[in-house]
């Protein structure tokens, strides 16, 4: 087991490049199973979850390998297996994204219950219902055994705007017979990236970026090349740590449209972001303060489906709020266990009231002190890193494998910005 040892209280300054979008790379890698030729992907984040997905593809028989620091080549023409490795499949939630592509190409898939962050109940019902609408028979026998004698397009309405269920439905539909209309579809930036990737391989998809997606099935998809979109959650993470430490940080390789809900939410905490065409600068010396609603009412930052504030940034927003003067309510609508990490922040000196599993009231600014912490999931782990960078004294964060699942070489990149952070063996 490894841990981070962080000495806080240092403003961070410099330039950092945003990595590729984790939640864009994973479904795009899964979709390569349907390509009739090699696919080369660039700007792929070199993180544990992506490496596991590459291993799973290789286990199915694909020629899948890293050909550069952030480049992956996949030739899935030799794939014959339709049953995922049960051990690898349980390591990441994204393993279930292979169900749609395998069904589209082979008409069958056997997928173990997926892994992923323990942030609350994460239903697979929406995936299964979408597959059934397309003509898939489902048997649960410890794994998900999926079969079809041919996918047929259908008009469907998802019972929730699930990101992964939308991706699975779209991927299955691109090779299905006829037209599929997916209503109540999720439309996050990484879903848009997946759809644009599929179109570049020959898929016919309309309504990209909306909650109604129309897919006309095609006989096959060709090979090709694609660059993964930048990770907007990472951009926001760096912005928050720069603002809370009083640093001057420029984040490069940014897609401004992906910050549409992040900039106004951060503005409520008094965080100023200078957004350029391909970069974001966090100017130094910001005195963070909560901007009250009209009538001096306590404001609220709440997560939701895109284009609402991303649930993956709720943990980051809570930490940023501890350093802003005033009181704010943070409302995590999506997952009932996401906020349970706040007791660690309280132990550092944060003034937080956990109202219920979905809501916390944060009053700042609070002087934080170094503590021994444990990362419960990817985003809470990054939130703890930001808290430790703000704190007086030394903090240690264990279980950092969780952080490595979502943030590429985070210790090296933070060190380059002037952070005192070391990776140690327990």
Backbone torsions as a table, in degrees:
resi	resn	phi	psi	omega
1	UNK	NA	141.0	178.6
2	UNK	-114.1	159.1	177.3
3	UNK	-141.4	162.1	171.9
4	UNK	-101.5	135.5	170.8
5	UNK	-111.1	119.7	-172.0
6	UNK	-124.5	130.4	172.0
7	UNK	-101.8	115.2	-173.2
8	UNK	-86.1	-177.0	174.6
9	UNK	87.3	13.9	-179.8
10	UNK	-112.1	127.0	173.4
11	UNK	-65.3	138.5	178.7
12	UNK	-97.9	139.2	-178.7
13	UNK	-144.2	149.3	177.6
14	UNK	132.8	-161.9	-177.1
15	UNK	-124.6	138.0	178.6
16	UNK	-137.4	145.2	179.3
17	UNK	-99.1	133.8	177.3
18	UNK	-69.1	138.9	176.9
19	UNK	-78.4	170.9	175.2
20	UNK	-67.5	156.5	-174.9
21	UNK	-72.5	116.9	178.8
22	UNK	-55.7	-48.7	-175.9
23	UNK	-79.0	-2.5	169.5
24	UNK	-94.4	-40.5	-178.1
25	UNK	-64.2	-39.1	-174.6
26	UNK	-64.6	-51.3	177.5
27	UNK	-67.1	-32.1	178.5
28	UNK	-66.3	-40.8	174.5
29	UNK	-60.8	-42.6	178.0
30	UNK	-61.0	-39.4	-176.9
31	UNK	-67.8	-20.0	179.4
32	UNK	-62.3	-18.7	177.4
33	UNK	-59.2	-28.7	-176.1
34	UNK	-87.3	-9.4	-175.4
35	UNK	-76.6	141.5	-179.5
36	UNK	-87.9	-0.2	178.3
37	UNK	-146.6	177.9	-178.9
38	UNK	-63.3	148.6	176.7
39	UNK	-125.3	132.2	177.5
40	UNK	-115.0	122.8	-179.0
41	UNK	-113.3	131.2	177.0
42	UNK	-114.1	168.5	-175.7
43	UNK	57.0	36.4	178.3
44	UNK	-85.4	125.9	-179.9
45	UNK	-68.2	131.8	-179.2
46	UNK	-89.0	79.8	-177.7
47	UNK	-127.3	167.1	-172.7
48	UNK	-61.8	-42.6	-178.1
49	UNK	-61.9	-40.6	179.7
50	UNK	-69.5	-40.6	177.8
51	UNK	-61.8	-37.3	177.3
52	UNK	-65.2	-40.8	178.7
53	UNK	-63.5	-39.9	176.9
54	UNK	-61.7	-40.6	177.4
55	UNK	-63.6	-40.5	179.6
56	UNK	-63.1	-42.8	178.6
57	UNK	-61.9	-42.6	177.8
58	UNK	-62.9	-36.4	178.2
59	UNK	-66.0	-25.6	176.8
60	UNK	-80.0	-10.2	179.8
61	UNK	111.7	1.0	179.0
62	UNK	-75.9	150.1	170.2
63	UNK	-85.7	92.2	-174.3
64	UNK	-122.8	123.0	-176.3
65	UNK	-156.7	154.9	172.3
66	UNK	-77.9	125.6	179.5
67	UNK	-110.2	3.5	177.5
68	UNK	-167.8	175.0	-179.2
69	UNK	-54.3	-35.9	-179.0
70	UNK	-136.3	34.2	-179.4
71	UNK	-128.0	134.5	179.0
72	UNK	-126.6	136.0	174.3
73	UNK	-113.6	129.2	179.1
74	UNK	-127.1	124.1	170.8
75	UNK	-118.5	104.5	-174.2
76	UNK	-97.4	11.5	-176.6
77	UNK	-64.0	-24.0	-178.1
78	UNK	-94.1	5.6	179.5
79	UNK	-65.6	130.8	175.8
80	UNK	-128.5	-24.7	-178.4
81	UNK	-79.0	146.0	176.6
82	UNK	-124.2	8.1	178.7
83	UNK	-112.6	122.0	-178.4
84	UNK	-73.9	148.1	172.4
85	UNK	-58.6	120.6	-173.9
86	UNK	-65.2	-30.5	-179.5
87	UNK	-72.6	-51.2	179.7
88	UNK	-64.9	-38.2	-178.5
89	UNK	-61.7	-31.5	-179.7
90	UNK	-82.6	-6.1	-178.3
91	UNK	-78.9	-30.7	-176.2
92	UNK	-133.4	148.1	177.3
93	UNK	-69.7	-31.7	-176.0
94	UNK	-66.6	-10.5	177.1
95	UNK	-58.4	-29.1	-179.2
96	UNK	-69.9	-13.8	177.4
97	UNK	-69.7	-12.6	177.3
98	UNK	-80.3	-11.9	-179.7
99	UNK	-60.7	-49.7	-178.4
100	UNK	-61.1	-51.5	178.6
101	UNK	-60.8	-40.7	179.3
102	UNK	-66.2	-39.9	176.4
103	UNK	-63.6	-40.6	-178.7
104	UNK	-65.3	-38.0	-175.8
105	UNK	-88.2	-40.8	-172.5
106	UNK	-113.5	-15.8	-177.1
107	UNK	80.4	10.0	178.9
108	UNK	-157.1	154.4	177.6
109	UNK	-162.2	139.3	173.5
110	UNK	-123.2	114.8	-171.4
111	UNK	-126.7	129.0	178.0
112	UNK	-72.9	162.2	172.6
113	UNK	-56.0	129.4	-174.2
114	UNK	-77.0	164.3	177.0
115	UNK	-94.9	-140.9	179.0
116	UNK	114.2	-178.4	-177.6
117	UNK	-65.5	143.3	176.5
118	UNK	-92.8	84.7	-177.0
119	UNK	-121.6	15.3	-177.9
120	UNK	126.6	179.2	179.9
121	UNK	-65.3	133.3	-179.3
122	UNK	-128.7	96.3	-170.6
123	UNK	-67.8	146.1	168.8
124	UNK	-108.2	-0.7	-177.3
125	UNK	-55.0	-41.3	-176.9
126	UNK	-64.1	-38.6	175.2
127	UNK	-59.7	-50.8	-174.7
128	UNK	-62.9	-43.3	179.4
129	UNK	-62.5	-39.2	178.6
130	UNK	-64.7	-43.7	178.2
131	UNK	-61.9	-42.2	-179.5
132	UNK	-62.9	-37.1	176.6
133	UNK	-61.5	-30.8	-179.8
134	UNK	-86.7	0.4	175.9
135	UNK	101.5	27.0	-178.2
136	UNK	-99.6	136.1	172.1
137	UNK	-94.5	137.8	-174.1
138	UNK	-123.0	129.6	174.7
139	UNK	-124.9	127.9	177.3
140	UNK	-101.0	116.0	-179.0
141	UNK	-140.4	45.7	-172.5
142	UNK	93.8	-26.3	172.3
143	UNK	-131.7	175.5	176.2
144	UNK	-99.3	108.6	-179.5
145	UNK	-98.8	109.8	-172.5
146	UNK	-114.4	133.2	-177.1
147	UNK	-140.6	147.5	173.1
148	UNK	-154.1	147.4	174.4
149	UNK	-93.3	11.5	177.6
150	UNK	148.0	123.9	178.9
151	UNK	-75.9	135.0	-179.5
152	UNK	-126.4	131.5	-177.5
153	UNK	-58.2	149.0	-175.6
154	UNK	-155.3	149.2	170.5
155	UNK	-82.9	125.1	-177.3
156	UNK	-135.8	158.1	177.6
157	UNK	-129.8	112.7	-177.5
158	UNK	-67.6	139.1	-178.1
159	UNK	-74.2	-13.1	168.5
160	UNK	-151.7	153.8	-177.8
161	UNK	-80.8	65.2	-177.7
162	UNK	-76.0	131.0	179.7
163	UNK	-61.9	-56.0	-175.4
164	UNK	-68.0	-34.5	178.1
165	UNK	-66.5	-38.7	175.5
166	UNK	-61.4	-44.7	-179.9
167	UNK	-63.1	-43.5	179.3
168	UNK	-64.3	-42.3	179.9
169	UNK	-63.1	-43.9	-179.6
170	UNK	-65.2	-44.7	-178.5
171	UNK	-64.1	-41.2	178.0
172	UNK	-65.4	-37.1	-173.6
173	UNK	-74.2	-24.1	-173.7
174	UNK	-65.4	-24.9	177.1
175	UNK	-109.8	7.6	179.3
176	UNK	-77.7	159.7	177.9
177	UNK	-77.1	127.2	175.3
178	UNK	86.8	-159.5	-173.6
179	UNK	-105.3	138.4	175.1
180	UNK	-120.1	133.7	174.6
181	UNK	-119.3	119.8	-179.7
182	UNK	-104.6	110.6	177.1
183	UNK	-96.3	157.1	-174.9
184	UNK	57.3	37.4	179.4
185	UNK	-78.2	146.4	170.5
186	UNK	-73.5	154.9	-174.9
187	UNK	-140.8	30.3	178.8
188	UNK	-56.8	160.0	-179.4
189	UNK	-53.9	-36.4	-179.1
190	UNK	-72.1	-27.6	173.3
191	UNK	-69.3	-41.1	176.9
192	UNK	-59.9	-40.6	179.6
193	UNK	-63.6	-42.5	177.0
194	UNK	-59.7	-45.6	-178.1
195	UNK	-63.7	-42.1	178.1
196	UNK	-64.1	-37.1	176.1
197	UNK	-61.8	-47.8	-179.5
198	UNK	-61.4	-41.0	177.8
199	UNK	-62.0	-37.9	179.5
200	UNK	-65.1	-21.3	177.7
201	UNK	-93.4	-1.8	177.0
202	UNK	115.4	0.7	178.6
203	UNK	-71.3	156.8	177.5
204	UNK	-114.5	104.9	-176.3
205	UNK	-132.1	130.2	176.0
206	UNK	-120.5	154.9	178.7
207	UNK	85.2	20.0	180.0
208	UNK	-61.1	128.9	-178.6
209	UNK	93.0	-1.5	177.8
210	UNK	-113.3	177.9	179.1
211	UNK	-97.0	11.8	171.0
212	UNK	-129.6	112.9	-176.5
213	UNK	-113.8	129.6	-179.0
214	UNK	-111.7	123.3	-178.6
215	UNK	-120.9	127.6	173.4
216	UNK	-105.5	120.2	-175.2
217	UNK	-62.9	144.8	176.6
218	UNK	-123.2	158.7	-177.3
219	UNK	-65.3	-36.2	-178.9
220	UNK	-159.1	165.1	173.7
221	UNK	-113.6	141.3	178.8
222	UNK	-90.6	176.3	173.3
223	UNK	-79.8	179.9	180.0
224	UNK	169.9	-167.8	179.5
225	UNK	-128.5	149.8	-178.8
226	UNK	-156.9	142.7	176.0
227	UNK	-105.0	125.7	-178.9
228	UNK	-67.8	137.2	179.7
229	UNK	-64.6	150.2	179.3
230	UNK	-66.5	156.3	-174.6
231	UNK	-86.8	104.2	-178.0
232	UNK	-68.1	-28.9	177.4
233	UNK	-67.1	-37.8	177.4
234	UNK	-69.3	-38.6	176.8
235	UNK	-56.8	-46.8	179.9
236	UNK	-66.3	-35.7	178.8
237	UNK	-62.7	-46.5	178.2
238	UNK	-65.6	-37.8	179.3
239	UNK	-63.1	-42.0	-179.3
240	UNK	-65.7	-43.2	-178.5
241	UNK	-69.2	-32.4	177.2
242	UNK	-67.1	-45.2	-177.4
243	UNK	-67.3	-40.6	-176.2
244	UNK	-74.7	-22.8	177.4
245	UNK	-95.9	-2.4	179.6
246	UNK	75.8	25.3	-176.0
247	UNK	-91.0	179.9	178.1
248	UNK	-124.5	97.9	-172.5
249	UNK	-125.0	135.1	173.3
250	UNK	-111.8	128.6	-179.9
251	UNK	-107.2	121.4	-176.7
252	UNK	-100.8	166.0	-179.5
253	UNK	62.1	57.4	-176.4
254	UNK	-112.1	143.5	171.5
255	UNK	-102.2	103.5	-173.8
256	UNK	-57.0	-35.2	-179.0
257	UNK	-61.2	-25.3	-178.6
258	UNK	-77.8	-5.9	-179.5
259	UNK	-102.0	13.3	-170.8
260	UNK	-58.0	-34.7	180.0
261	UNK	-101.0	-12.7	-176.1
262	UNK	-82.2	-43.5	-178.4
263	UNK	-59.1	-49.2	179.7
264	UNK	-67.0	-32.7	177.5
265	UNK	-66.7	-43.5	178.0
266	UNK	-66.1	-32.6	178.8
267	UNK	-61.3	-31.0	177.8
268	UNK	-64.6	-22.4	178.3
269	UNK	-98.0	7.3	179.0
270	UNK	80.2	13.4	179.8
271	UNK	-86.5	121.9	178.5
272	UNK	-96.9	127.7	177.1
273	UNK	-119.7	128.6	175.5
274	UNK	-97.1	101.6	-173.0
275	UNK	-94.0	120.0	176.2
276	UNK	-101.2	-166.3	-178.2
277	UNK	-68.9	-36.4	-178.8
278	UNK	-137.2	15.3	-176.7
279	UNK	-148.9	164.1	174.3
280	UNK	-133.1	129.9	175.3
281	UNK	-111.2	135.3	173.3
282	UNK	-105.4	104.1	-176.5
283	UNK	-67.7	155.6	-173.0
284	UNK	-79.0	166.1	169.8
285	UNK	66.1	30.6	-179.4
286	UNK	-76.4	132.7	173.7
287	UNK	-96.5	99.8	-173.2
288	UNK	-70.4	136.5	177.0
289	UNK	-149.9	142.2	179.0
290	UNK	-73.3	130.5	177.9
291	UNK	-90.8	109.9	-177.2
292	UNK	-67.2	152.9	172.0
293	UNK	-69.8	170.1	178.3
294	UNK	-54.6	141.6	-177.9
295	UNK	78.8	18.5	-180.0
296	UNK	58.7	33.9	178.7
297	UNK	-85.7	151.3	179.7
298	UNK	-66.3	126.0	-179.6
299	UNK	-79.3	172.4	-176.0
300	UNK	-136.2	136.6	168.8
301	UNK	-112.8	118.4	-176.2
302	UNK	-128.9	141.0	179.7
303	UNK	-86.9	165.7	178.1
304	UNK	-178.3	-174.7	178.1
305	UNK	-73.6	151.3	-177.0
306	UNK	-56.4	136.7	13.3
307	UNK	-96.7	29.1	173.0
308	UNK	-71.8	171.2	179.6
309	UNK	-59.3	128.7	-174.4
310	UNK	-64.6	135.2	177.3
311	UNK	-60.4	-29.4	-180.0
312	UNK	-66.0	-11.9	-179.9
313	UNK	-106.1	3.3	-179.6
314	UNK	-59.1	-46.3	-179.0
315	UNK	-61.0	-40.6	179.9
316	UNK	-64.7	-41.6	-179.4
317	UNK	-63.5	-37.6	179.8
318	UNK	-61.9	-46.0	-179.8
319	UNK	-64.7	-43.5	179.0
320	UNK	-60.1	-37.9	-179.2
321	UNK	-65.0	-28.1	179.4
322	UNK	-66.1	-17.4	-177.2
323	UNK	-105.8	5.6	-179.5
324	UNK	-105.8	139.0	179.5
325	UNK	-72.7	122.4	180.0
326	UNK	125.0	-170.9	-176.7
327	UNK	-126.8	138.3	-179.7
328	UNK	-141.8	146.3	173.2
329	UNK	-98.3	126.4	175.2
330	UNK	-107.8	122.2	-172.9
331	UNK	-116.0	106.5	177.3
332	UNK	-92.8	100.9	-175.0
333	UNK	-81.8	-22.5	-165.3
334	UNK	-85.8	-44.3	-170.6
335	UNK	-130.7	133.5	-171.9
336	UNK	-84.3	-1.8	177.7
337	UNK	-119.0	2.7	-175.8
338	UNK	-61.0	-35.9	-172.2
339	UNK	-92.3	1.7	-176.0
340	UNK	-69.2	-8.4	179.3
341	UNK	-78.8	-8.7	-171.7
342	UNK	-66.3	-19.3	176.7
343	UNK	-60.9	-29.0	177.1
344	UNK	-68.0	-39.0	177.6
345	UNK	-67.2	-38.6	177.7
346	UNK	-61.2	-39.2	179.2
347	UNK	-65.1	-20.8	177.9
348	UNK	-87.3	-9.1	179.9
349	UNK	116.7	0.0	-179.7
350	UNK	-67.9	147.7	177.1
351	UNK	-103.4	95.5	-174.3
352	UNK	-134.4	135.2	171.9
353	UNK	-110.5	119.6	174.8
354	UNK	-85.2	103.6	-175.2
355	UNK	-72.9	-41.2	-179.8
356	UNK	-166.8	-178.7	-176.4
357	UNK	-59.2	-16.3	-174.1
358	UNK	-111.6	-10.2	-172.1
359	UNK	-135.9	138.5	172.5
360	UNK	-132.7	146.5	172.4
361	UNK	-108.0	125.3	-176.8
362	UNK	-117.5	130.2	175.8
363	UNK	-120.5	129.4	-178.6
364	UNK	-137.1	-179.6	1.7
365	UNK	-82.9	146.8	178.6
366	UNK	-113.2	137.8	174.1
367	UNK	-80.7	117.7	-178.9
368	UNK	-95.4	147.7	179.7
369	UNK	-124.4	145.6	-177.8
370	UNK	-56.2	142.7	-178.4
371	UNK	-146.2	166.2	171.1
372	UNK	-90.5	122.8	-173.0
373	UNK	-125.7	167.7	178.6
374	UNK	-137.7	129.5	-177.4
375	UNK	-81.6	117.7	-179.7
376	UNK	-85.6	-26.4	179.6
377	UNK	-157.7	177.3	-173.6
378	UNK	-58.3	-55.6	-171.3
379	UNK	-74.0	-40.4	175.3
380	UNK	-62.9	-34.7	177.5
381	UNK	-61.9	-43.6	177.9
382	UNK	-66.9	-36.7	176.6
383	UNK	-60.7	-38.9	177.7
384	UNK	-66.2	-36.1	176.3
385	UNK	-61.8	-44.3	179.4
386	UNK	-63.6	-42.6	178.5
387	UNK	-61.1	-42.0	-180.0
388	UNK	-65.5	-34.8	178.3
389	UNK	-69.2	-26.8	177.5
390	UNK	-83.0	-23.3	-167.8
391	UNK	-77.9	157.7	171.2
392	UNK	-83.5	133.3	177.7
393	UNK	89.6	-165.0	-172.5
394	UNK	-101.7	137.5	173.5
395	UNK	-122.9	150.1	170.9
396	UNK	-124.1	137.9	-179.0
397	UNK	-121.6	117.4	178.6
398	UNK	-92.1	174.6	179.1
399	UNK	56.1	41.2	-175.9
400	UNK	-74.6	-4.4	171.0
401	UNK	-56.6	-31.0	176.0
402	UNK	-62.8	-42.5	179.7
403	UNK	-67.3	-40.3	179.7
404	UNK	-63.4	-20.6	177.7
405	UNK	-66.7	-23.9	-174.4
406	UNK	-125.2	-14.8	-176.4
407	UNK	-126.5	121.2	-175.3
408	UNK	-77.2	122.8	175.2
409	UNK	44.1	46.8	-171.7
410	UNK	-62.2	-35.5	-179.6
411	UNK	-66.5	-41.7	179.6
412	UNK	-65.0	-41.7	-177.2
413	UNK	-70.4	-37.5	176.9
414	UNK	-69.9	-37.4	178.4
415	UNK	-61.0	-37.7	179.1
416	UNK	-66.9	-20.0	178.1
417	UNK	-92.7	1.3	176.7
418	UNK	103.6	7.0	179.5
419	UNK	-76.2	146.1	172.0
420	UNK	-93.4	94.7	-176.8
421	UNK	-142.0	130.0	-179.5
422	UNK	-130.4	141.1	175.3
423	UNK	-94.1	124.1	-176.7
424	UNK	-127.3	157.6	175.5
425	UNK	-90.9	134.7	177.3
426	UNK	-76.2	NA	NA
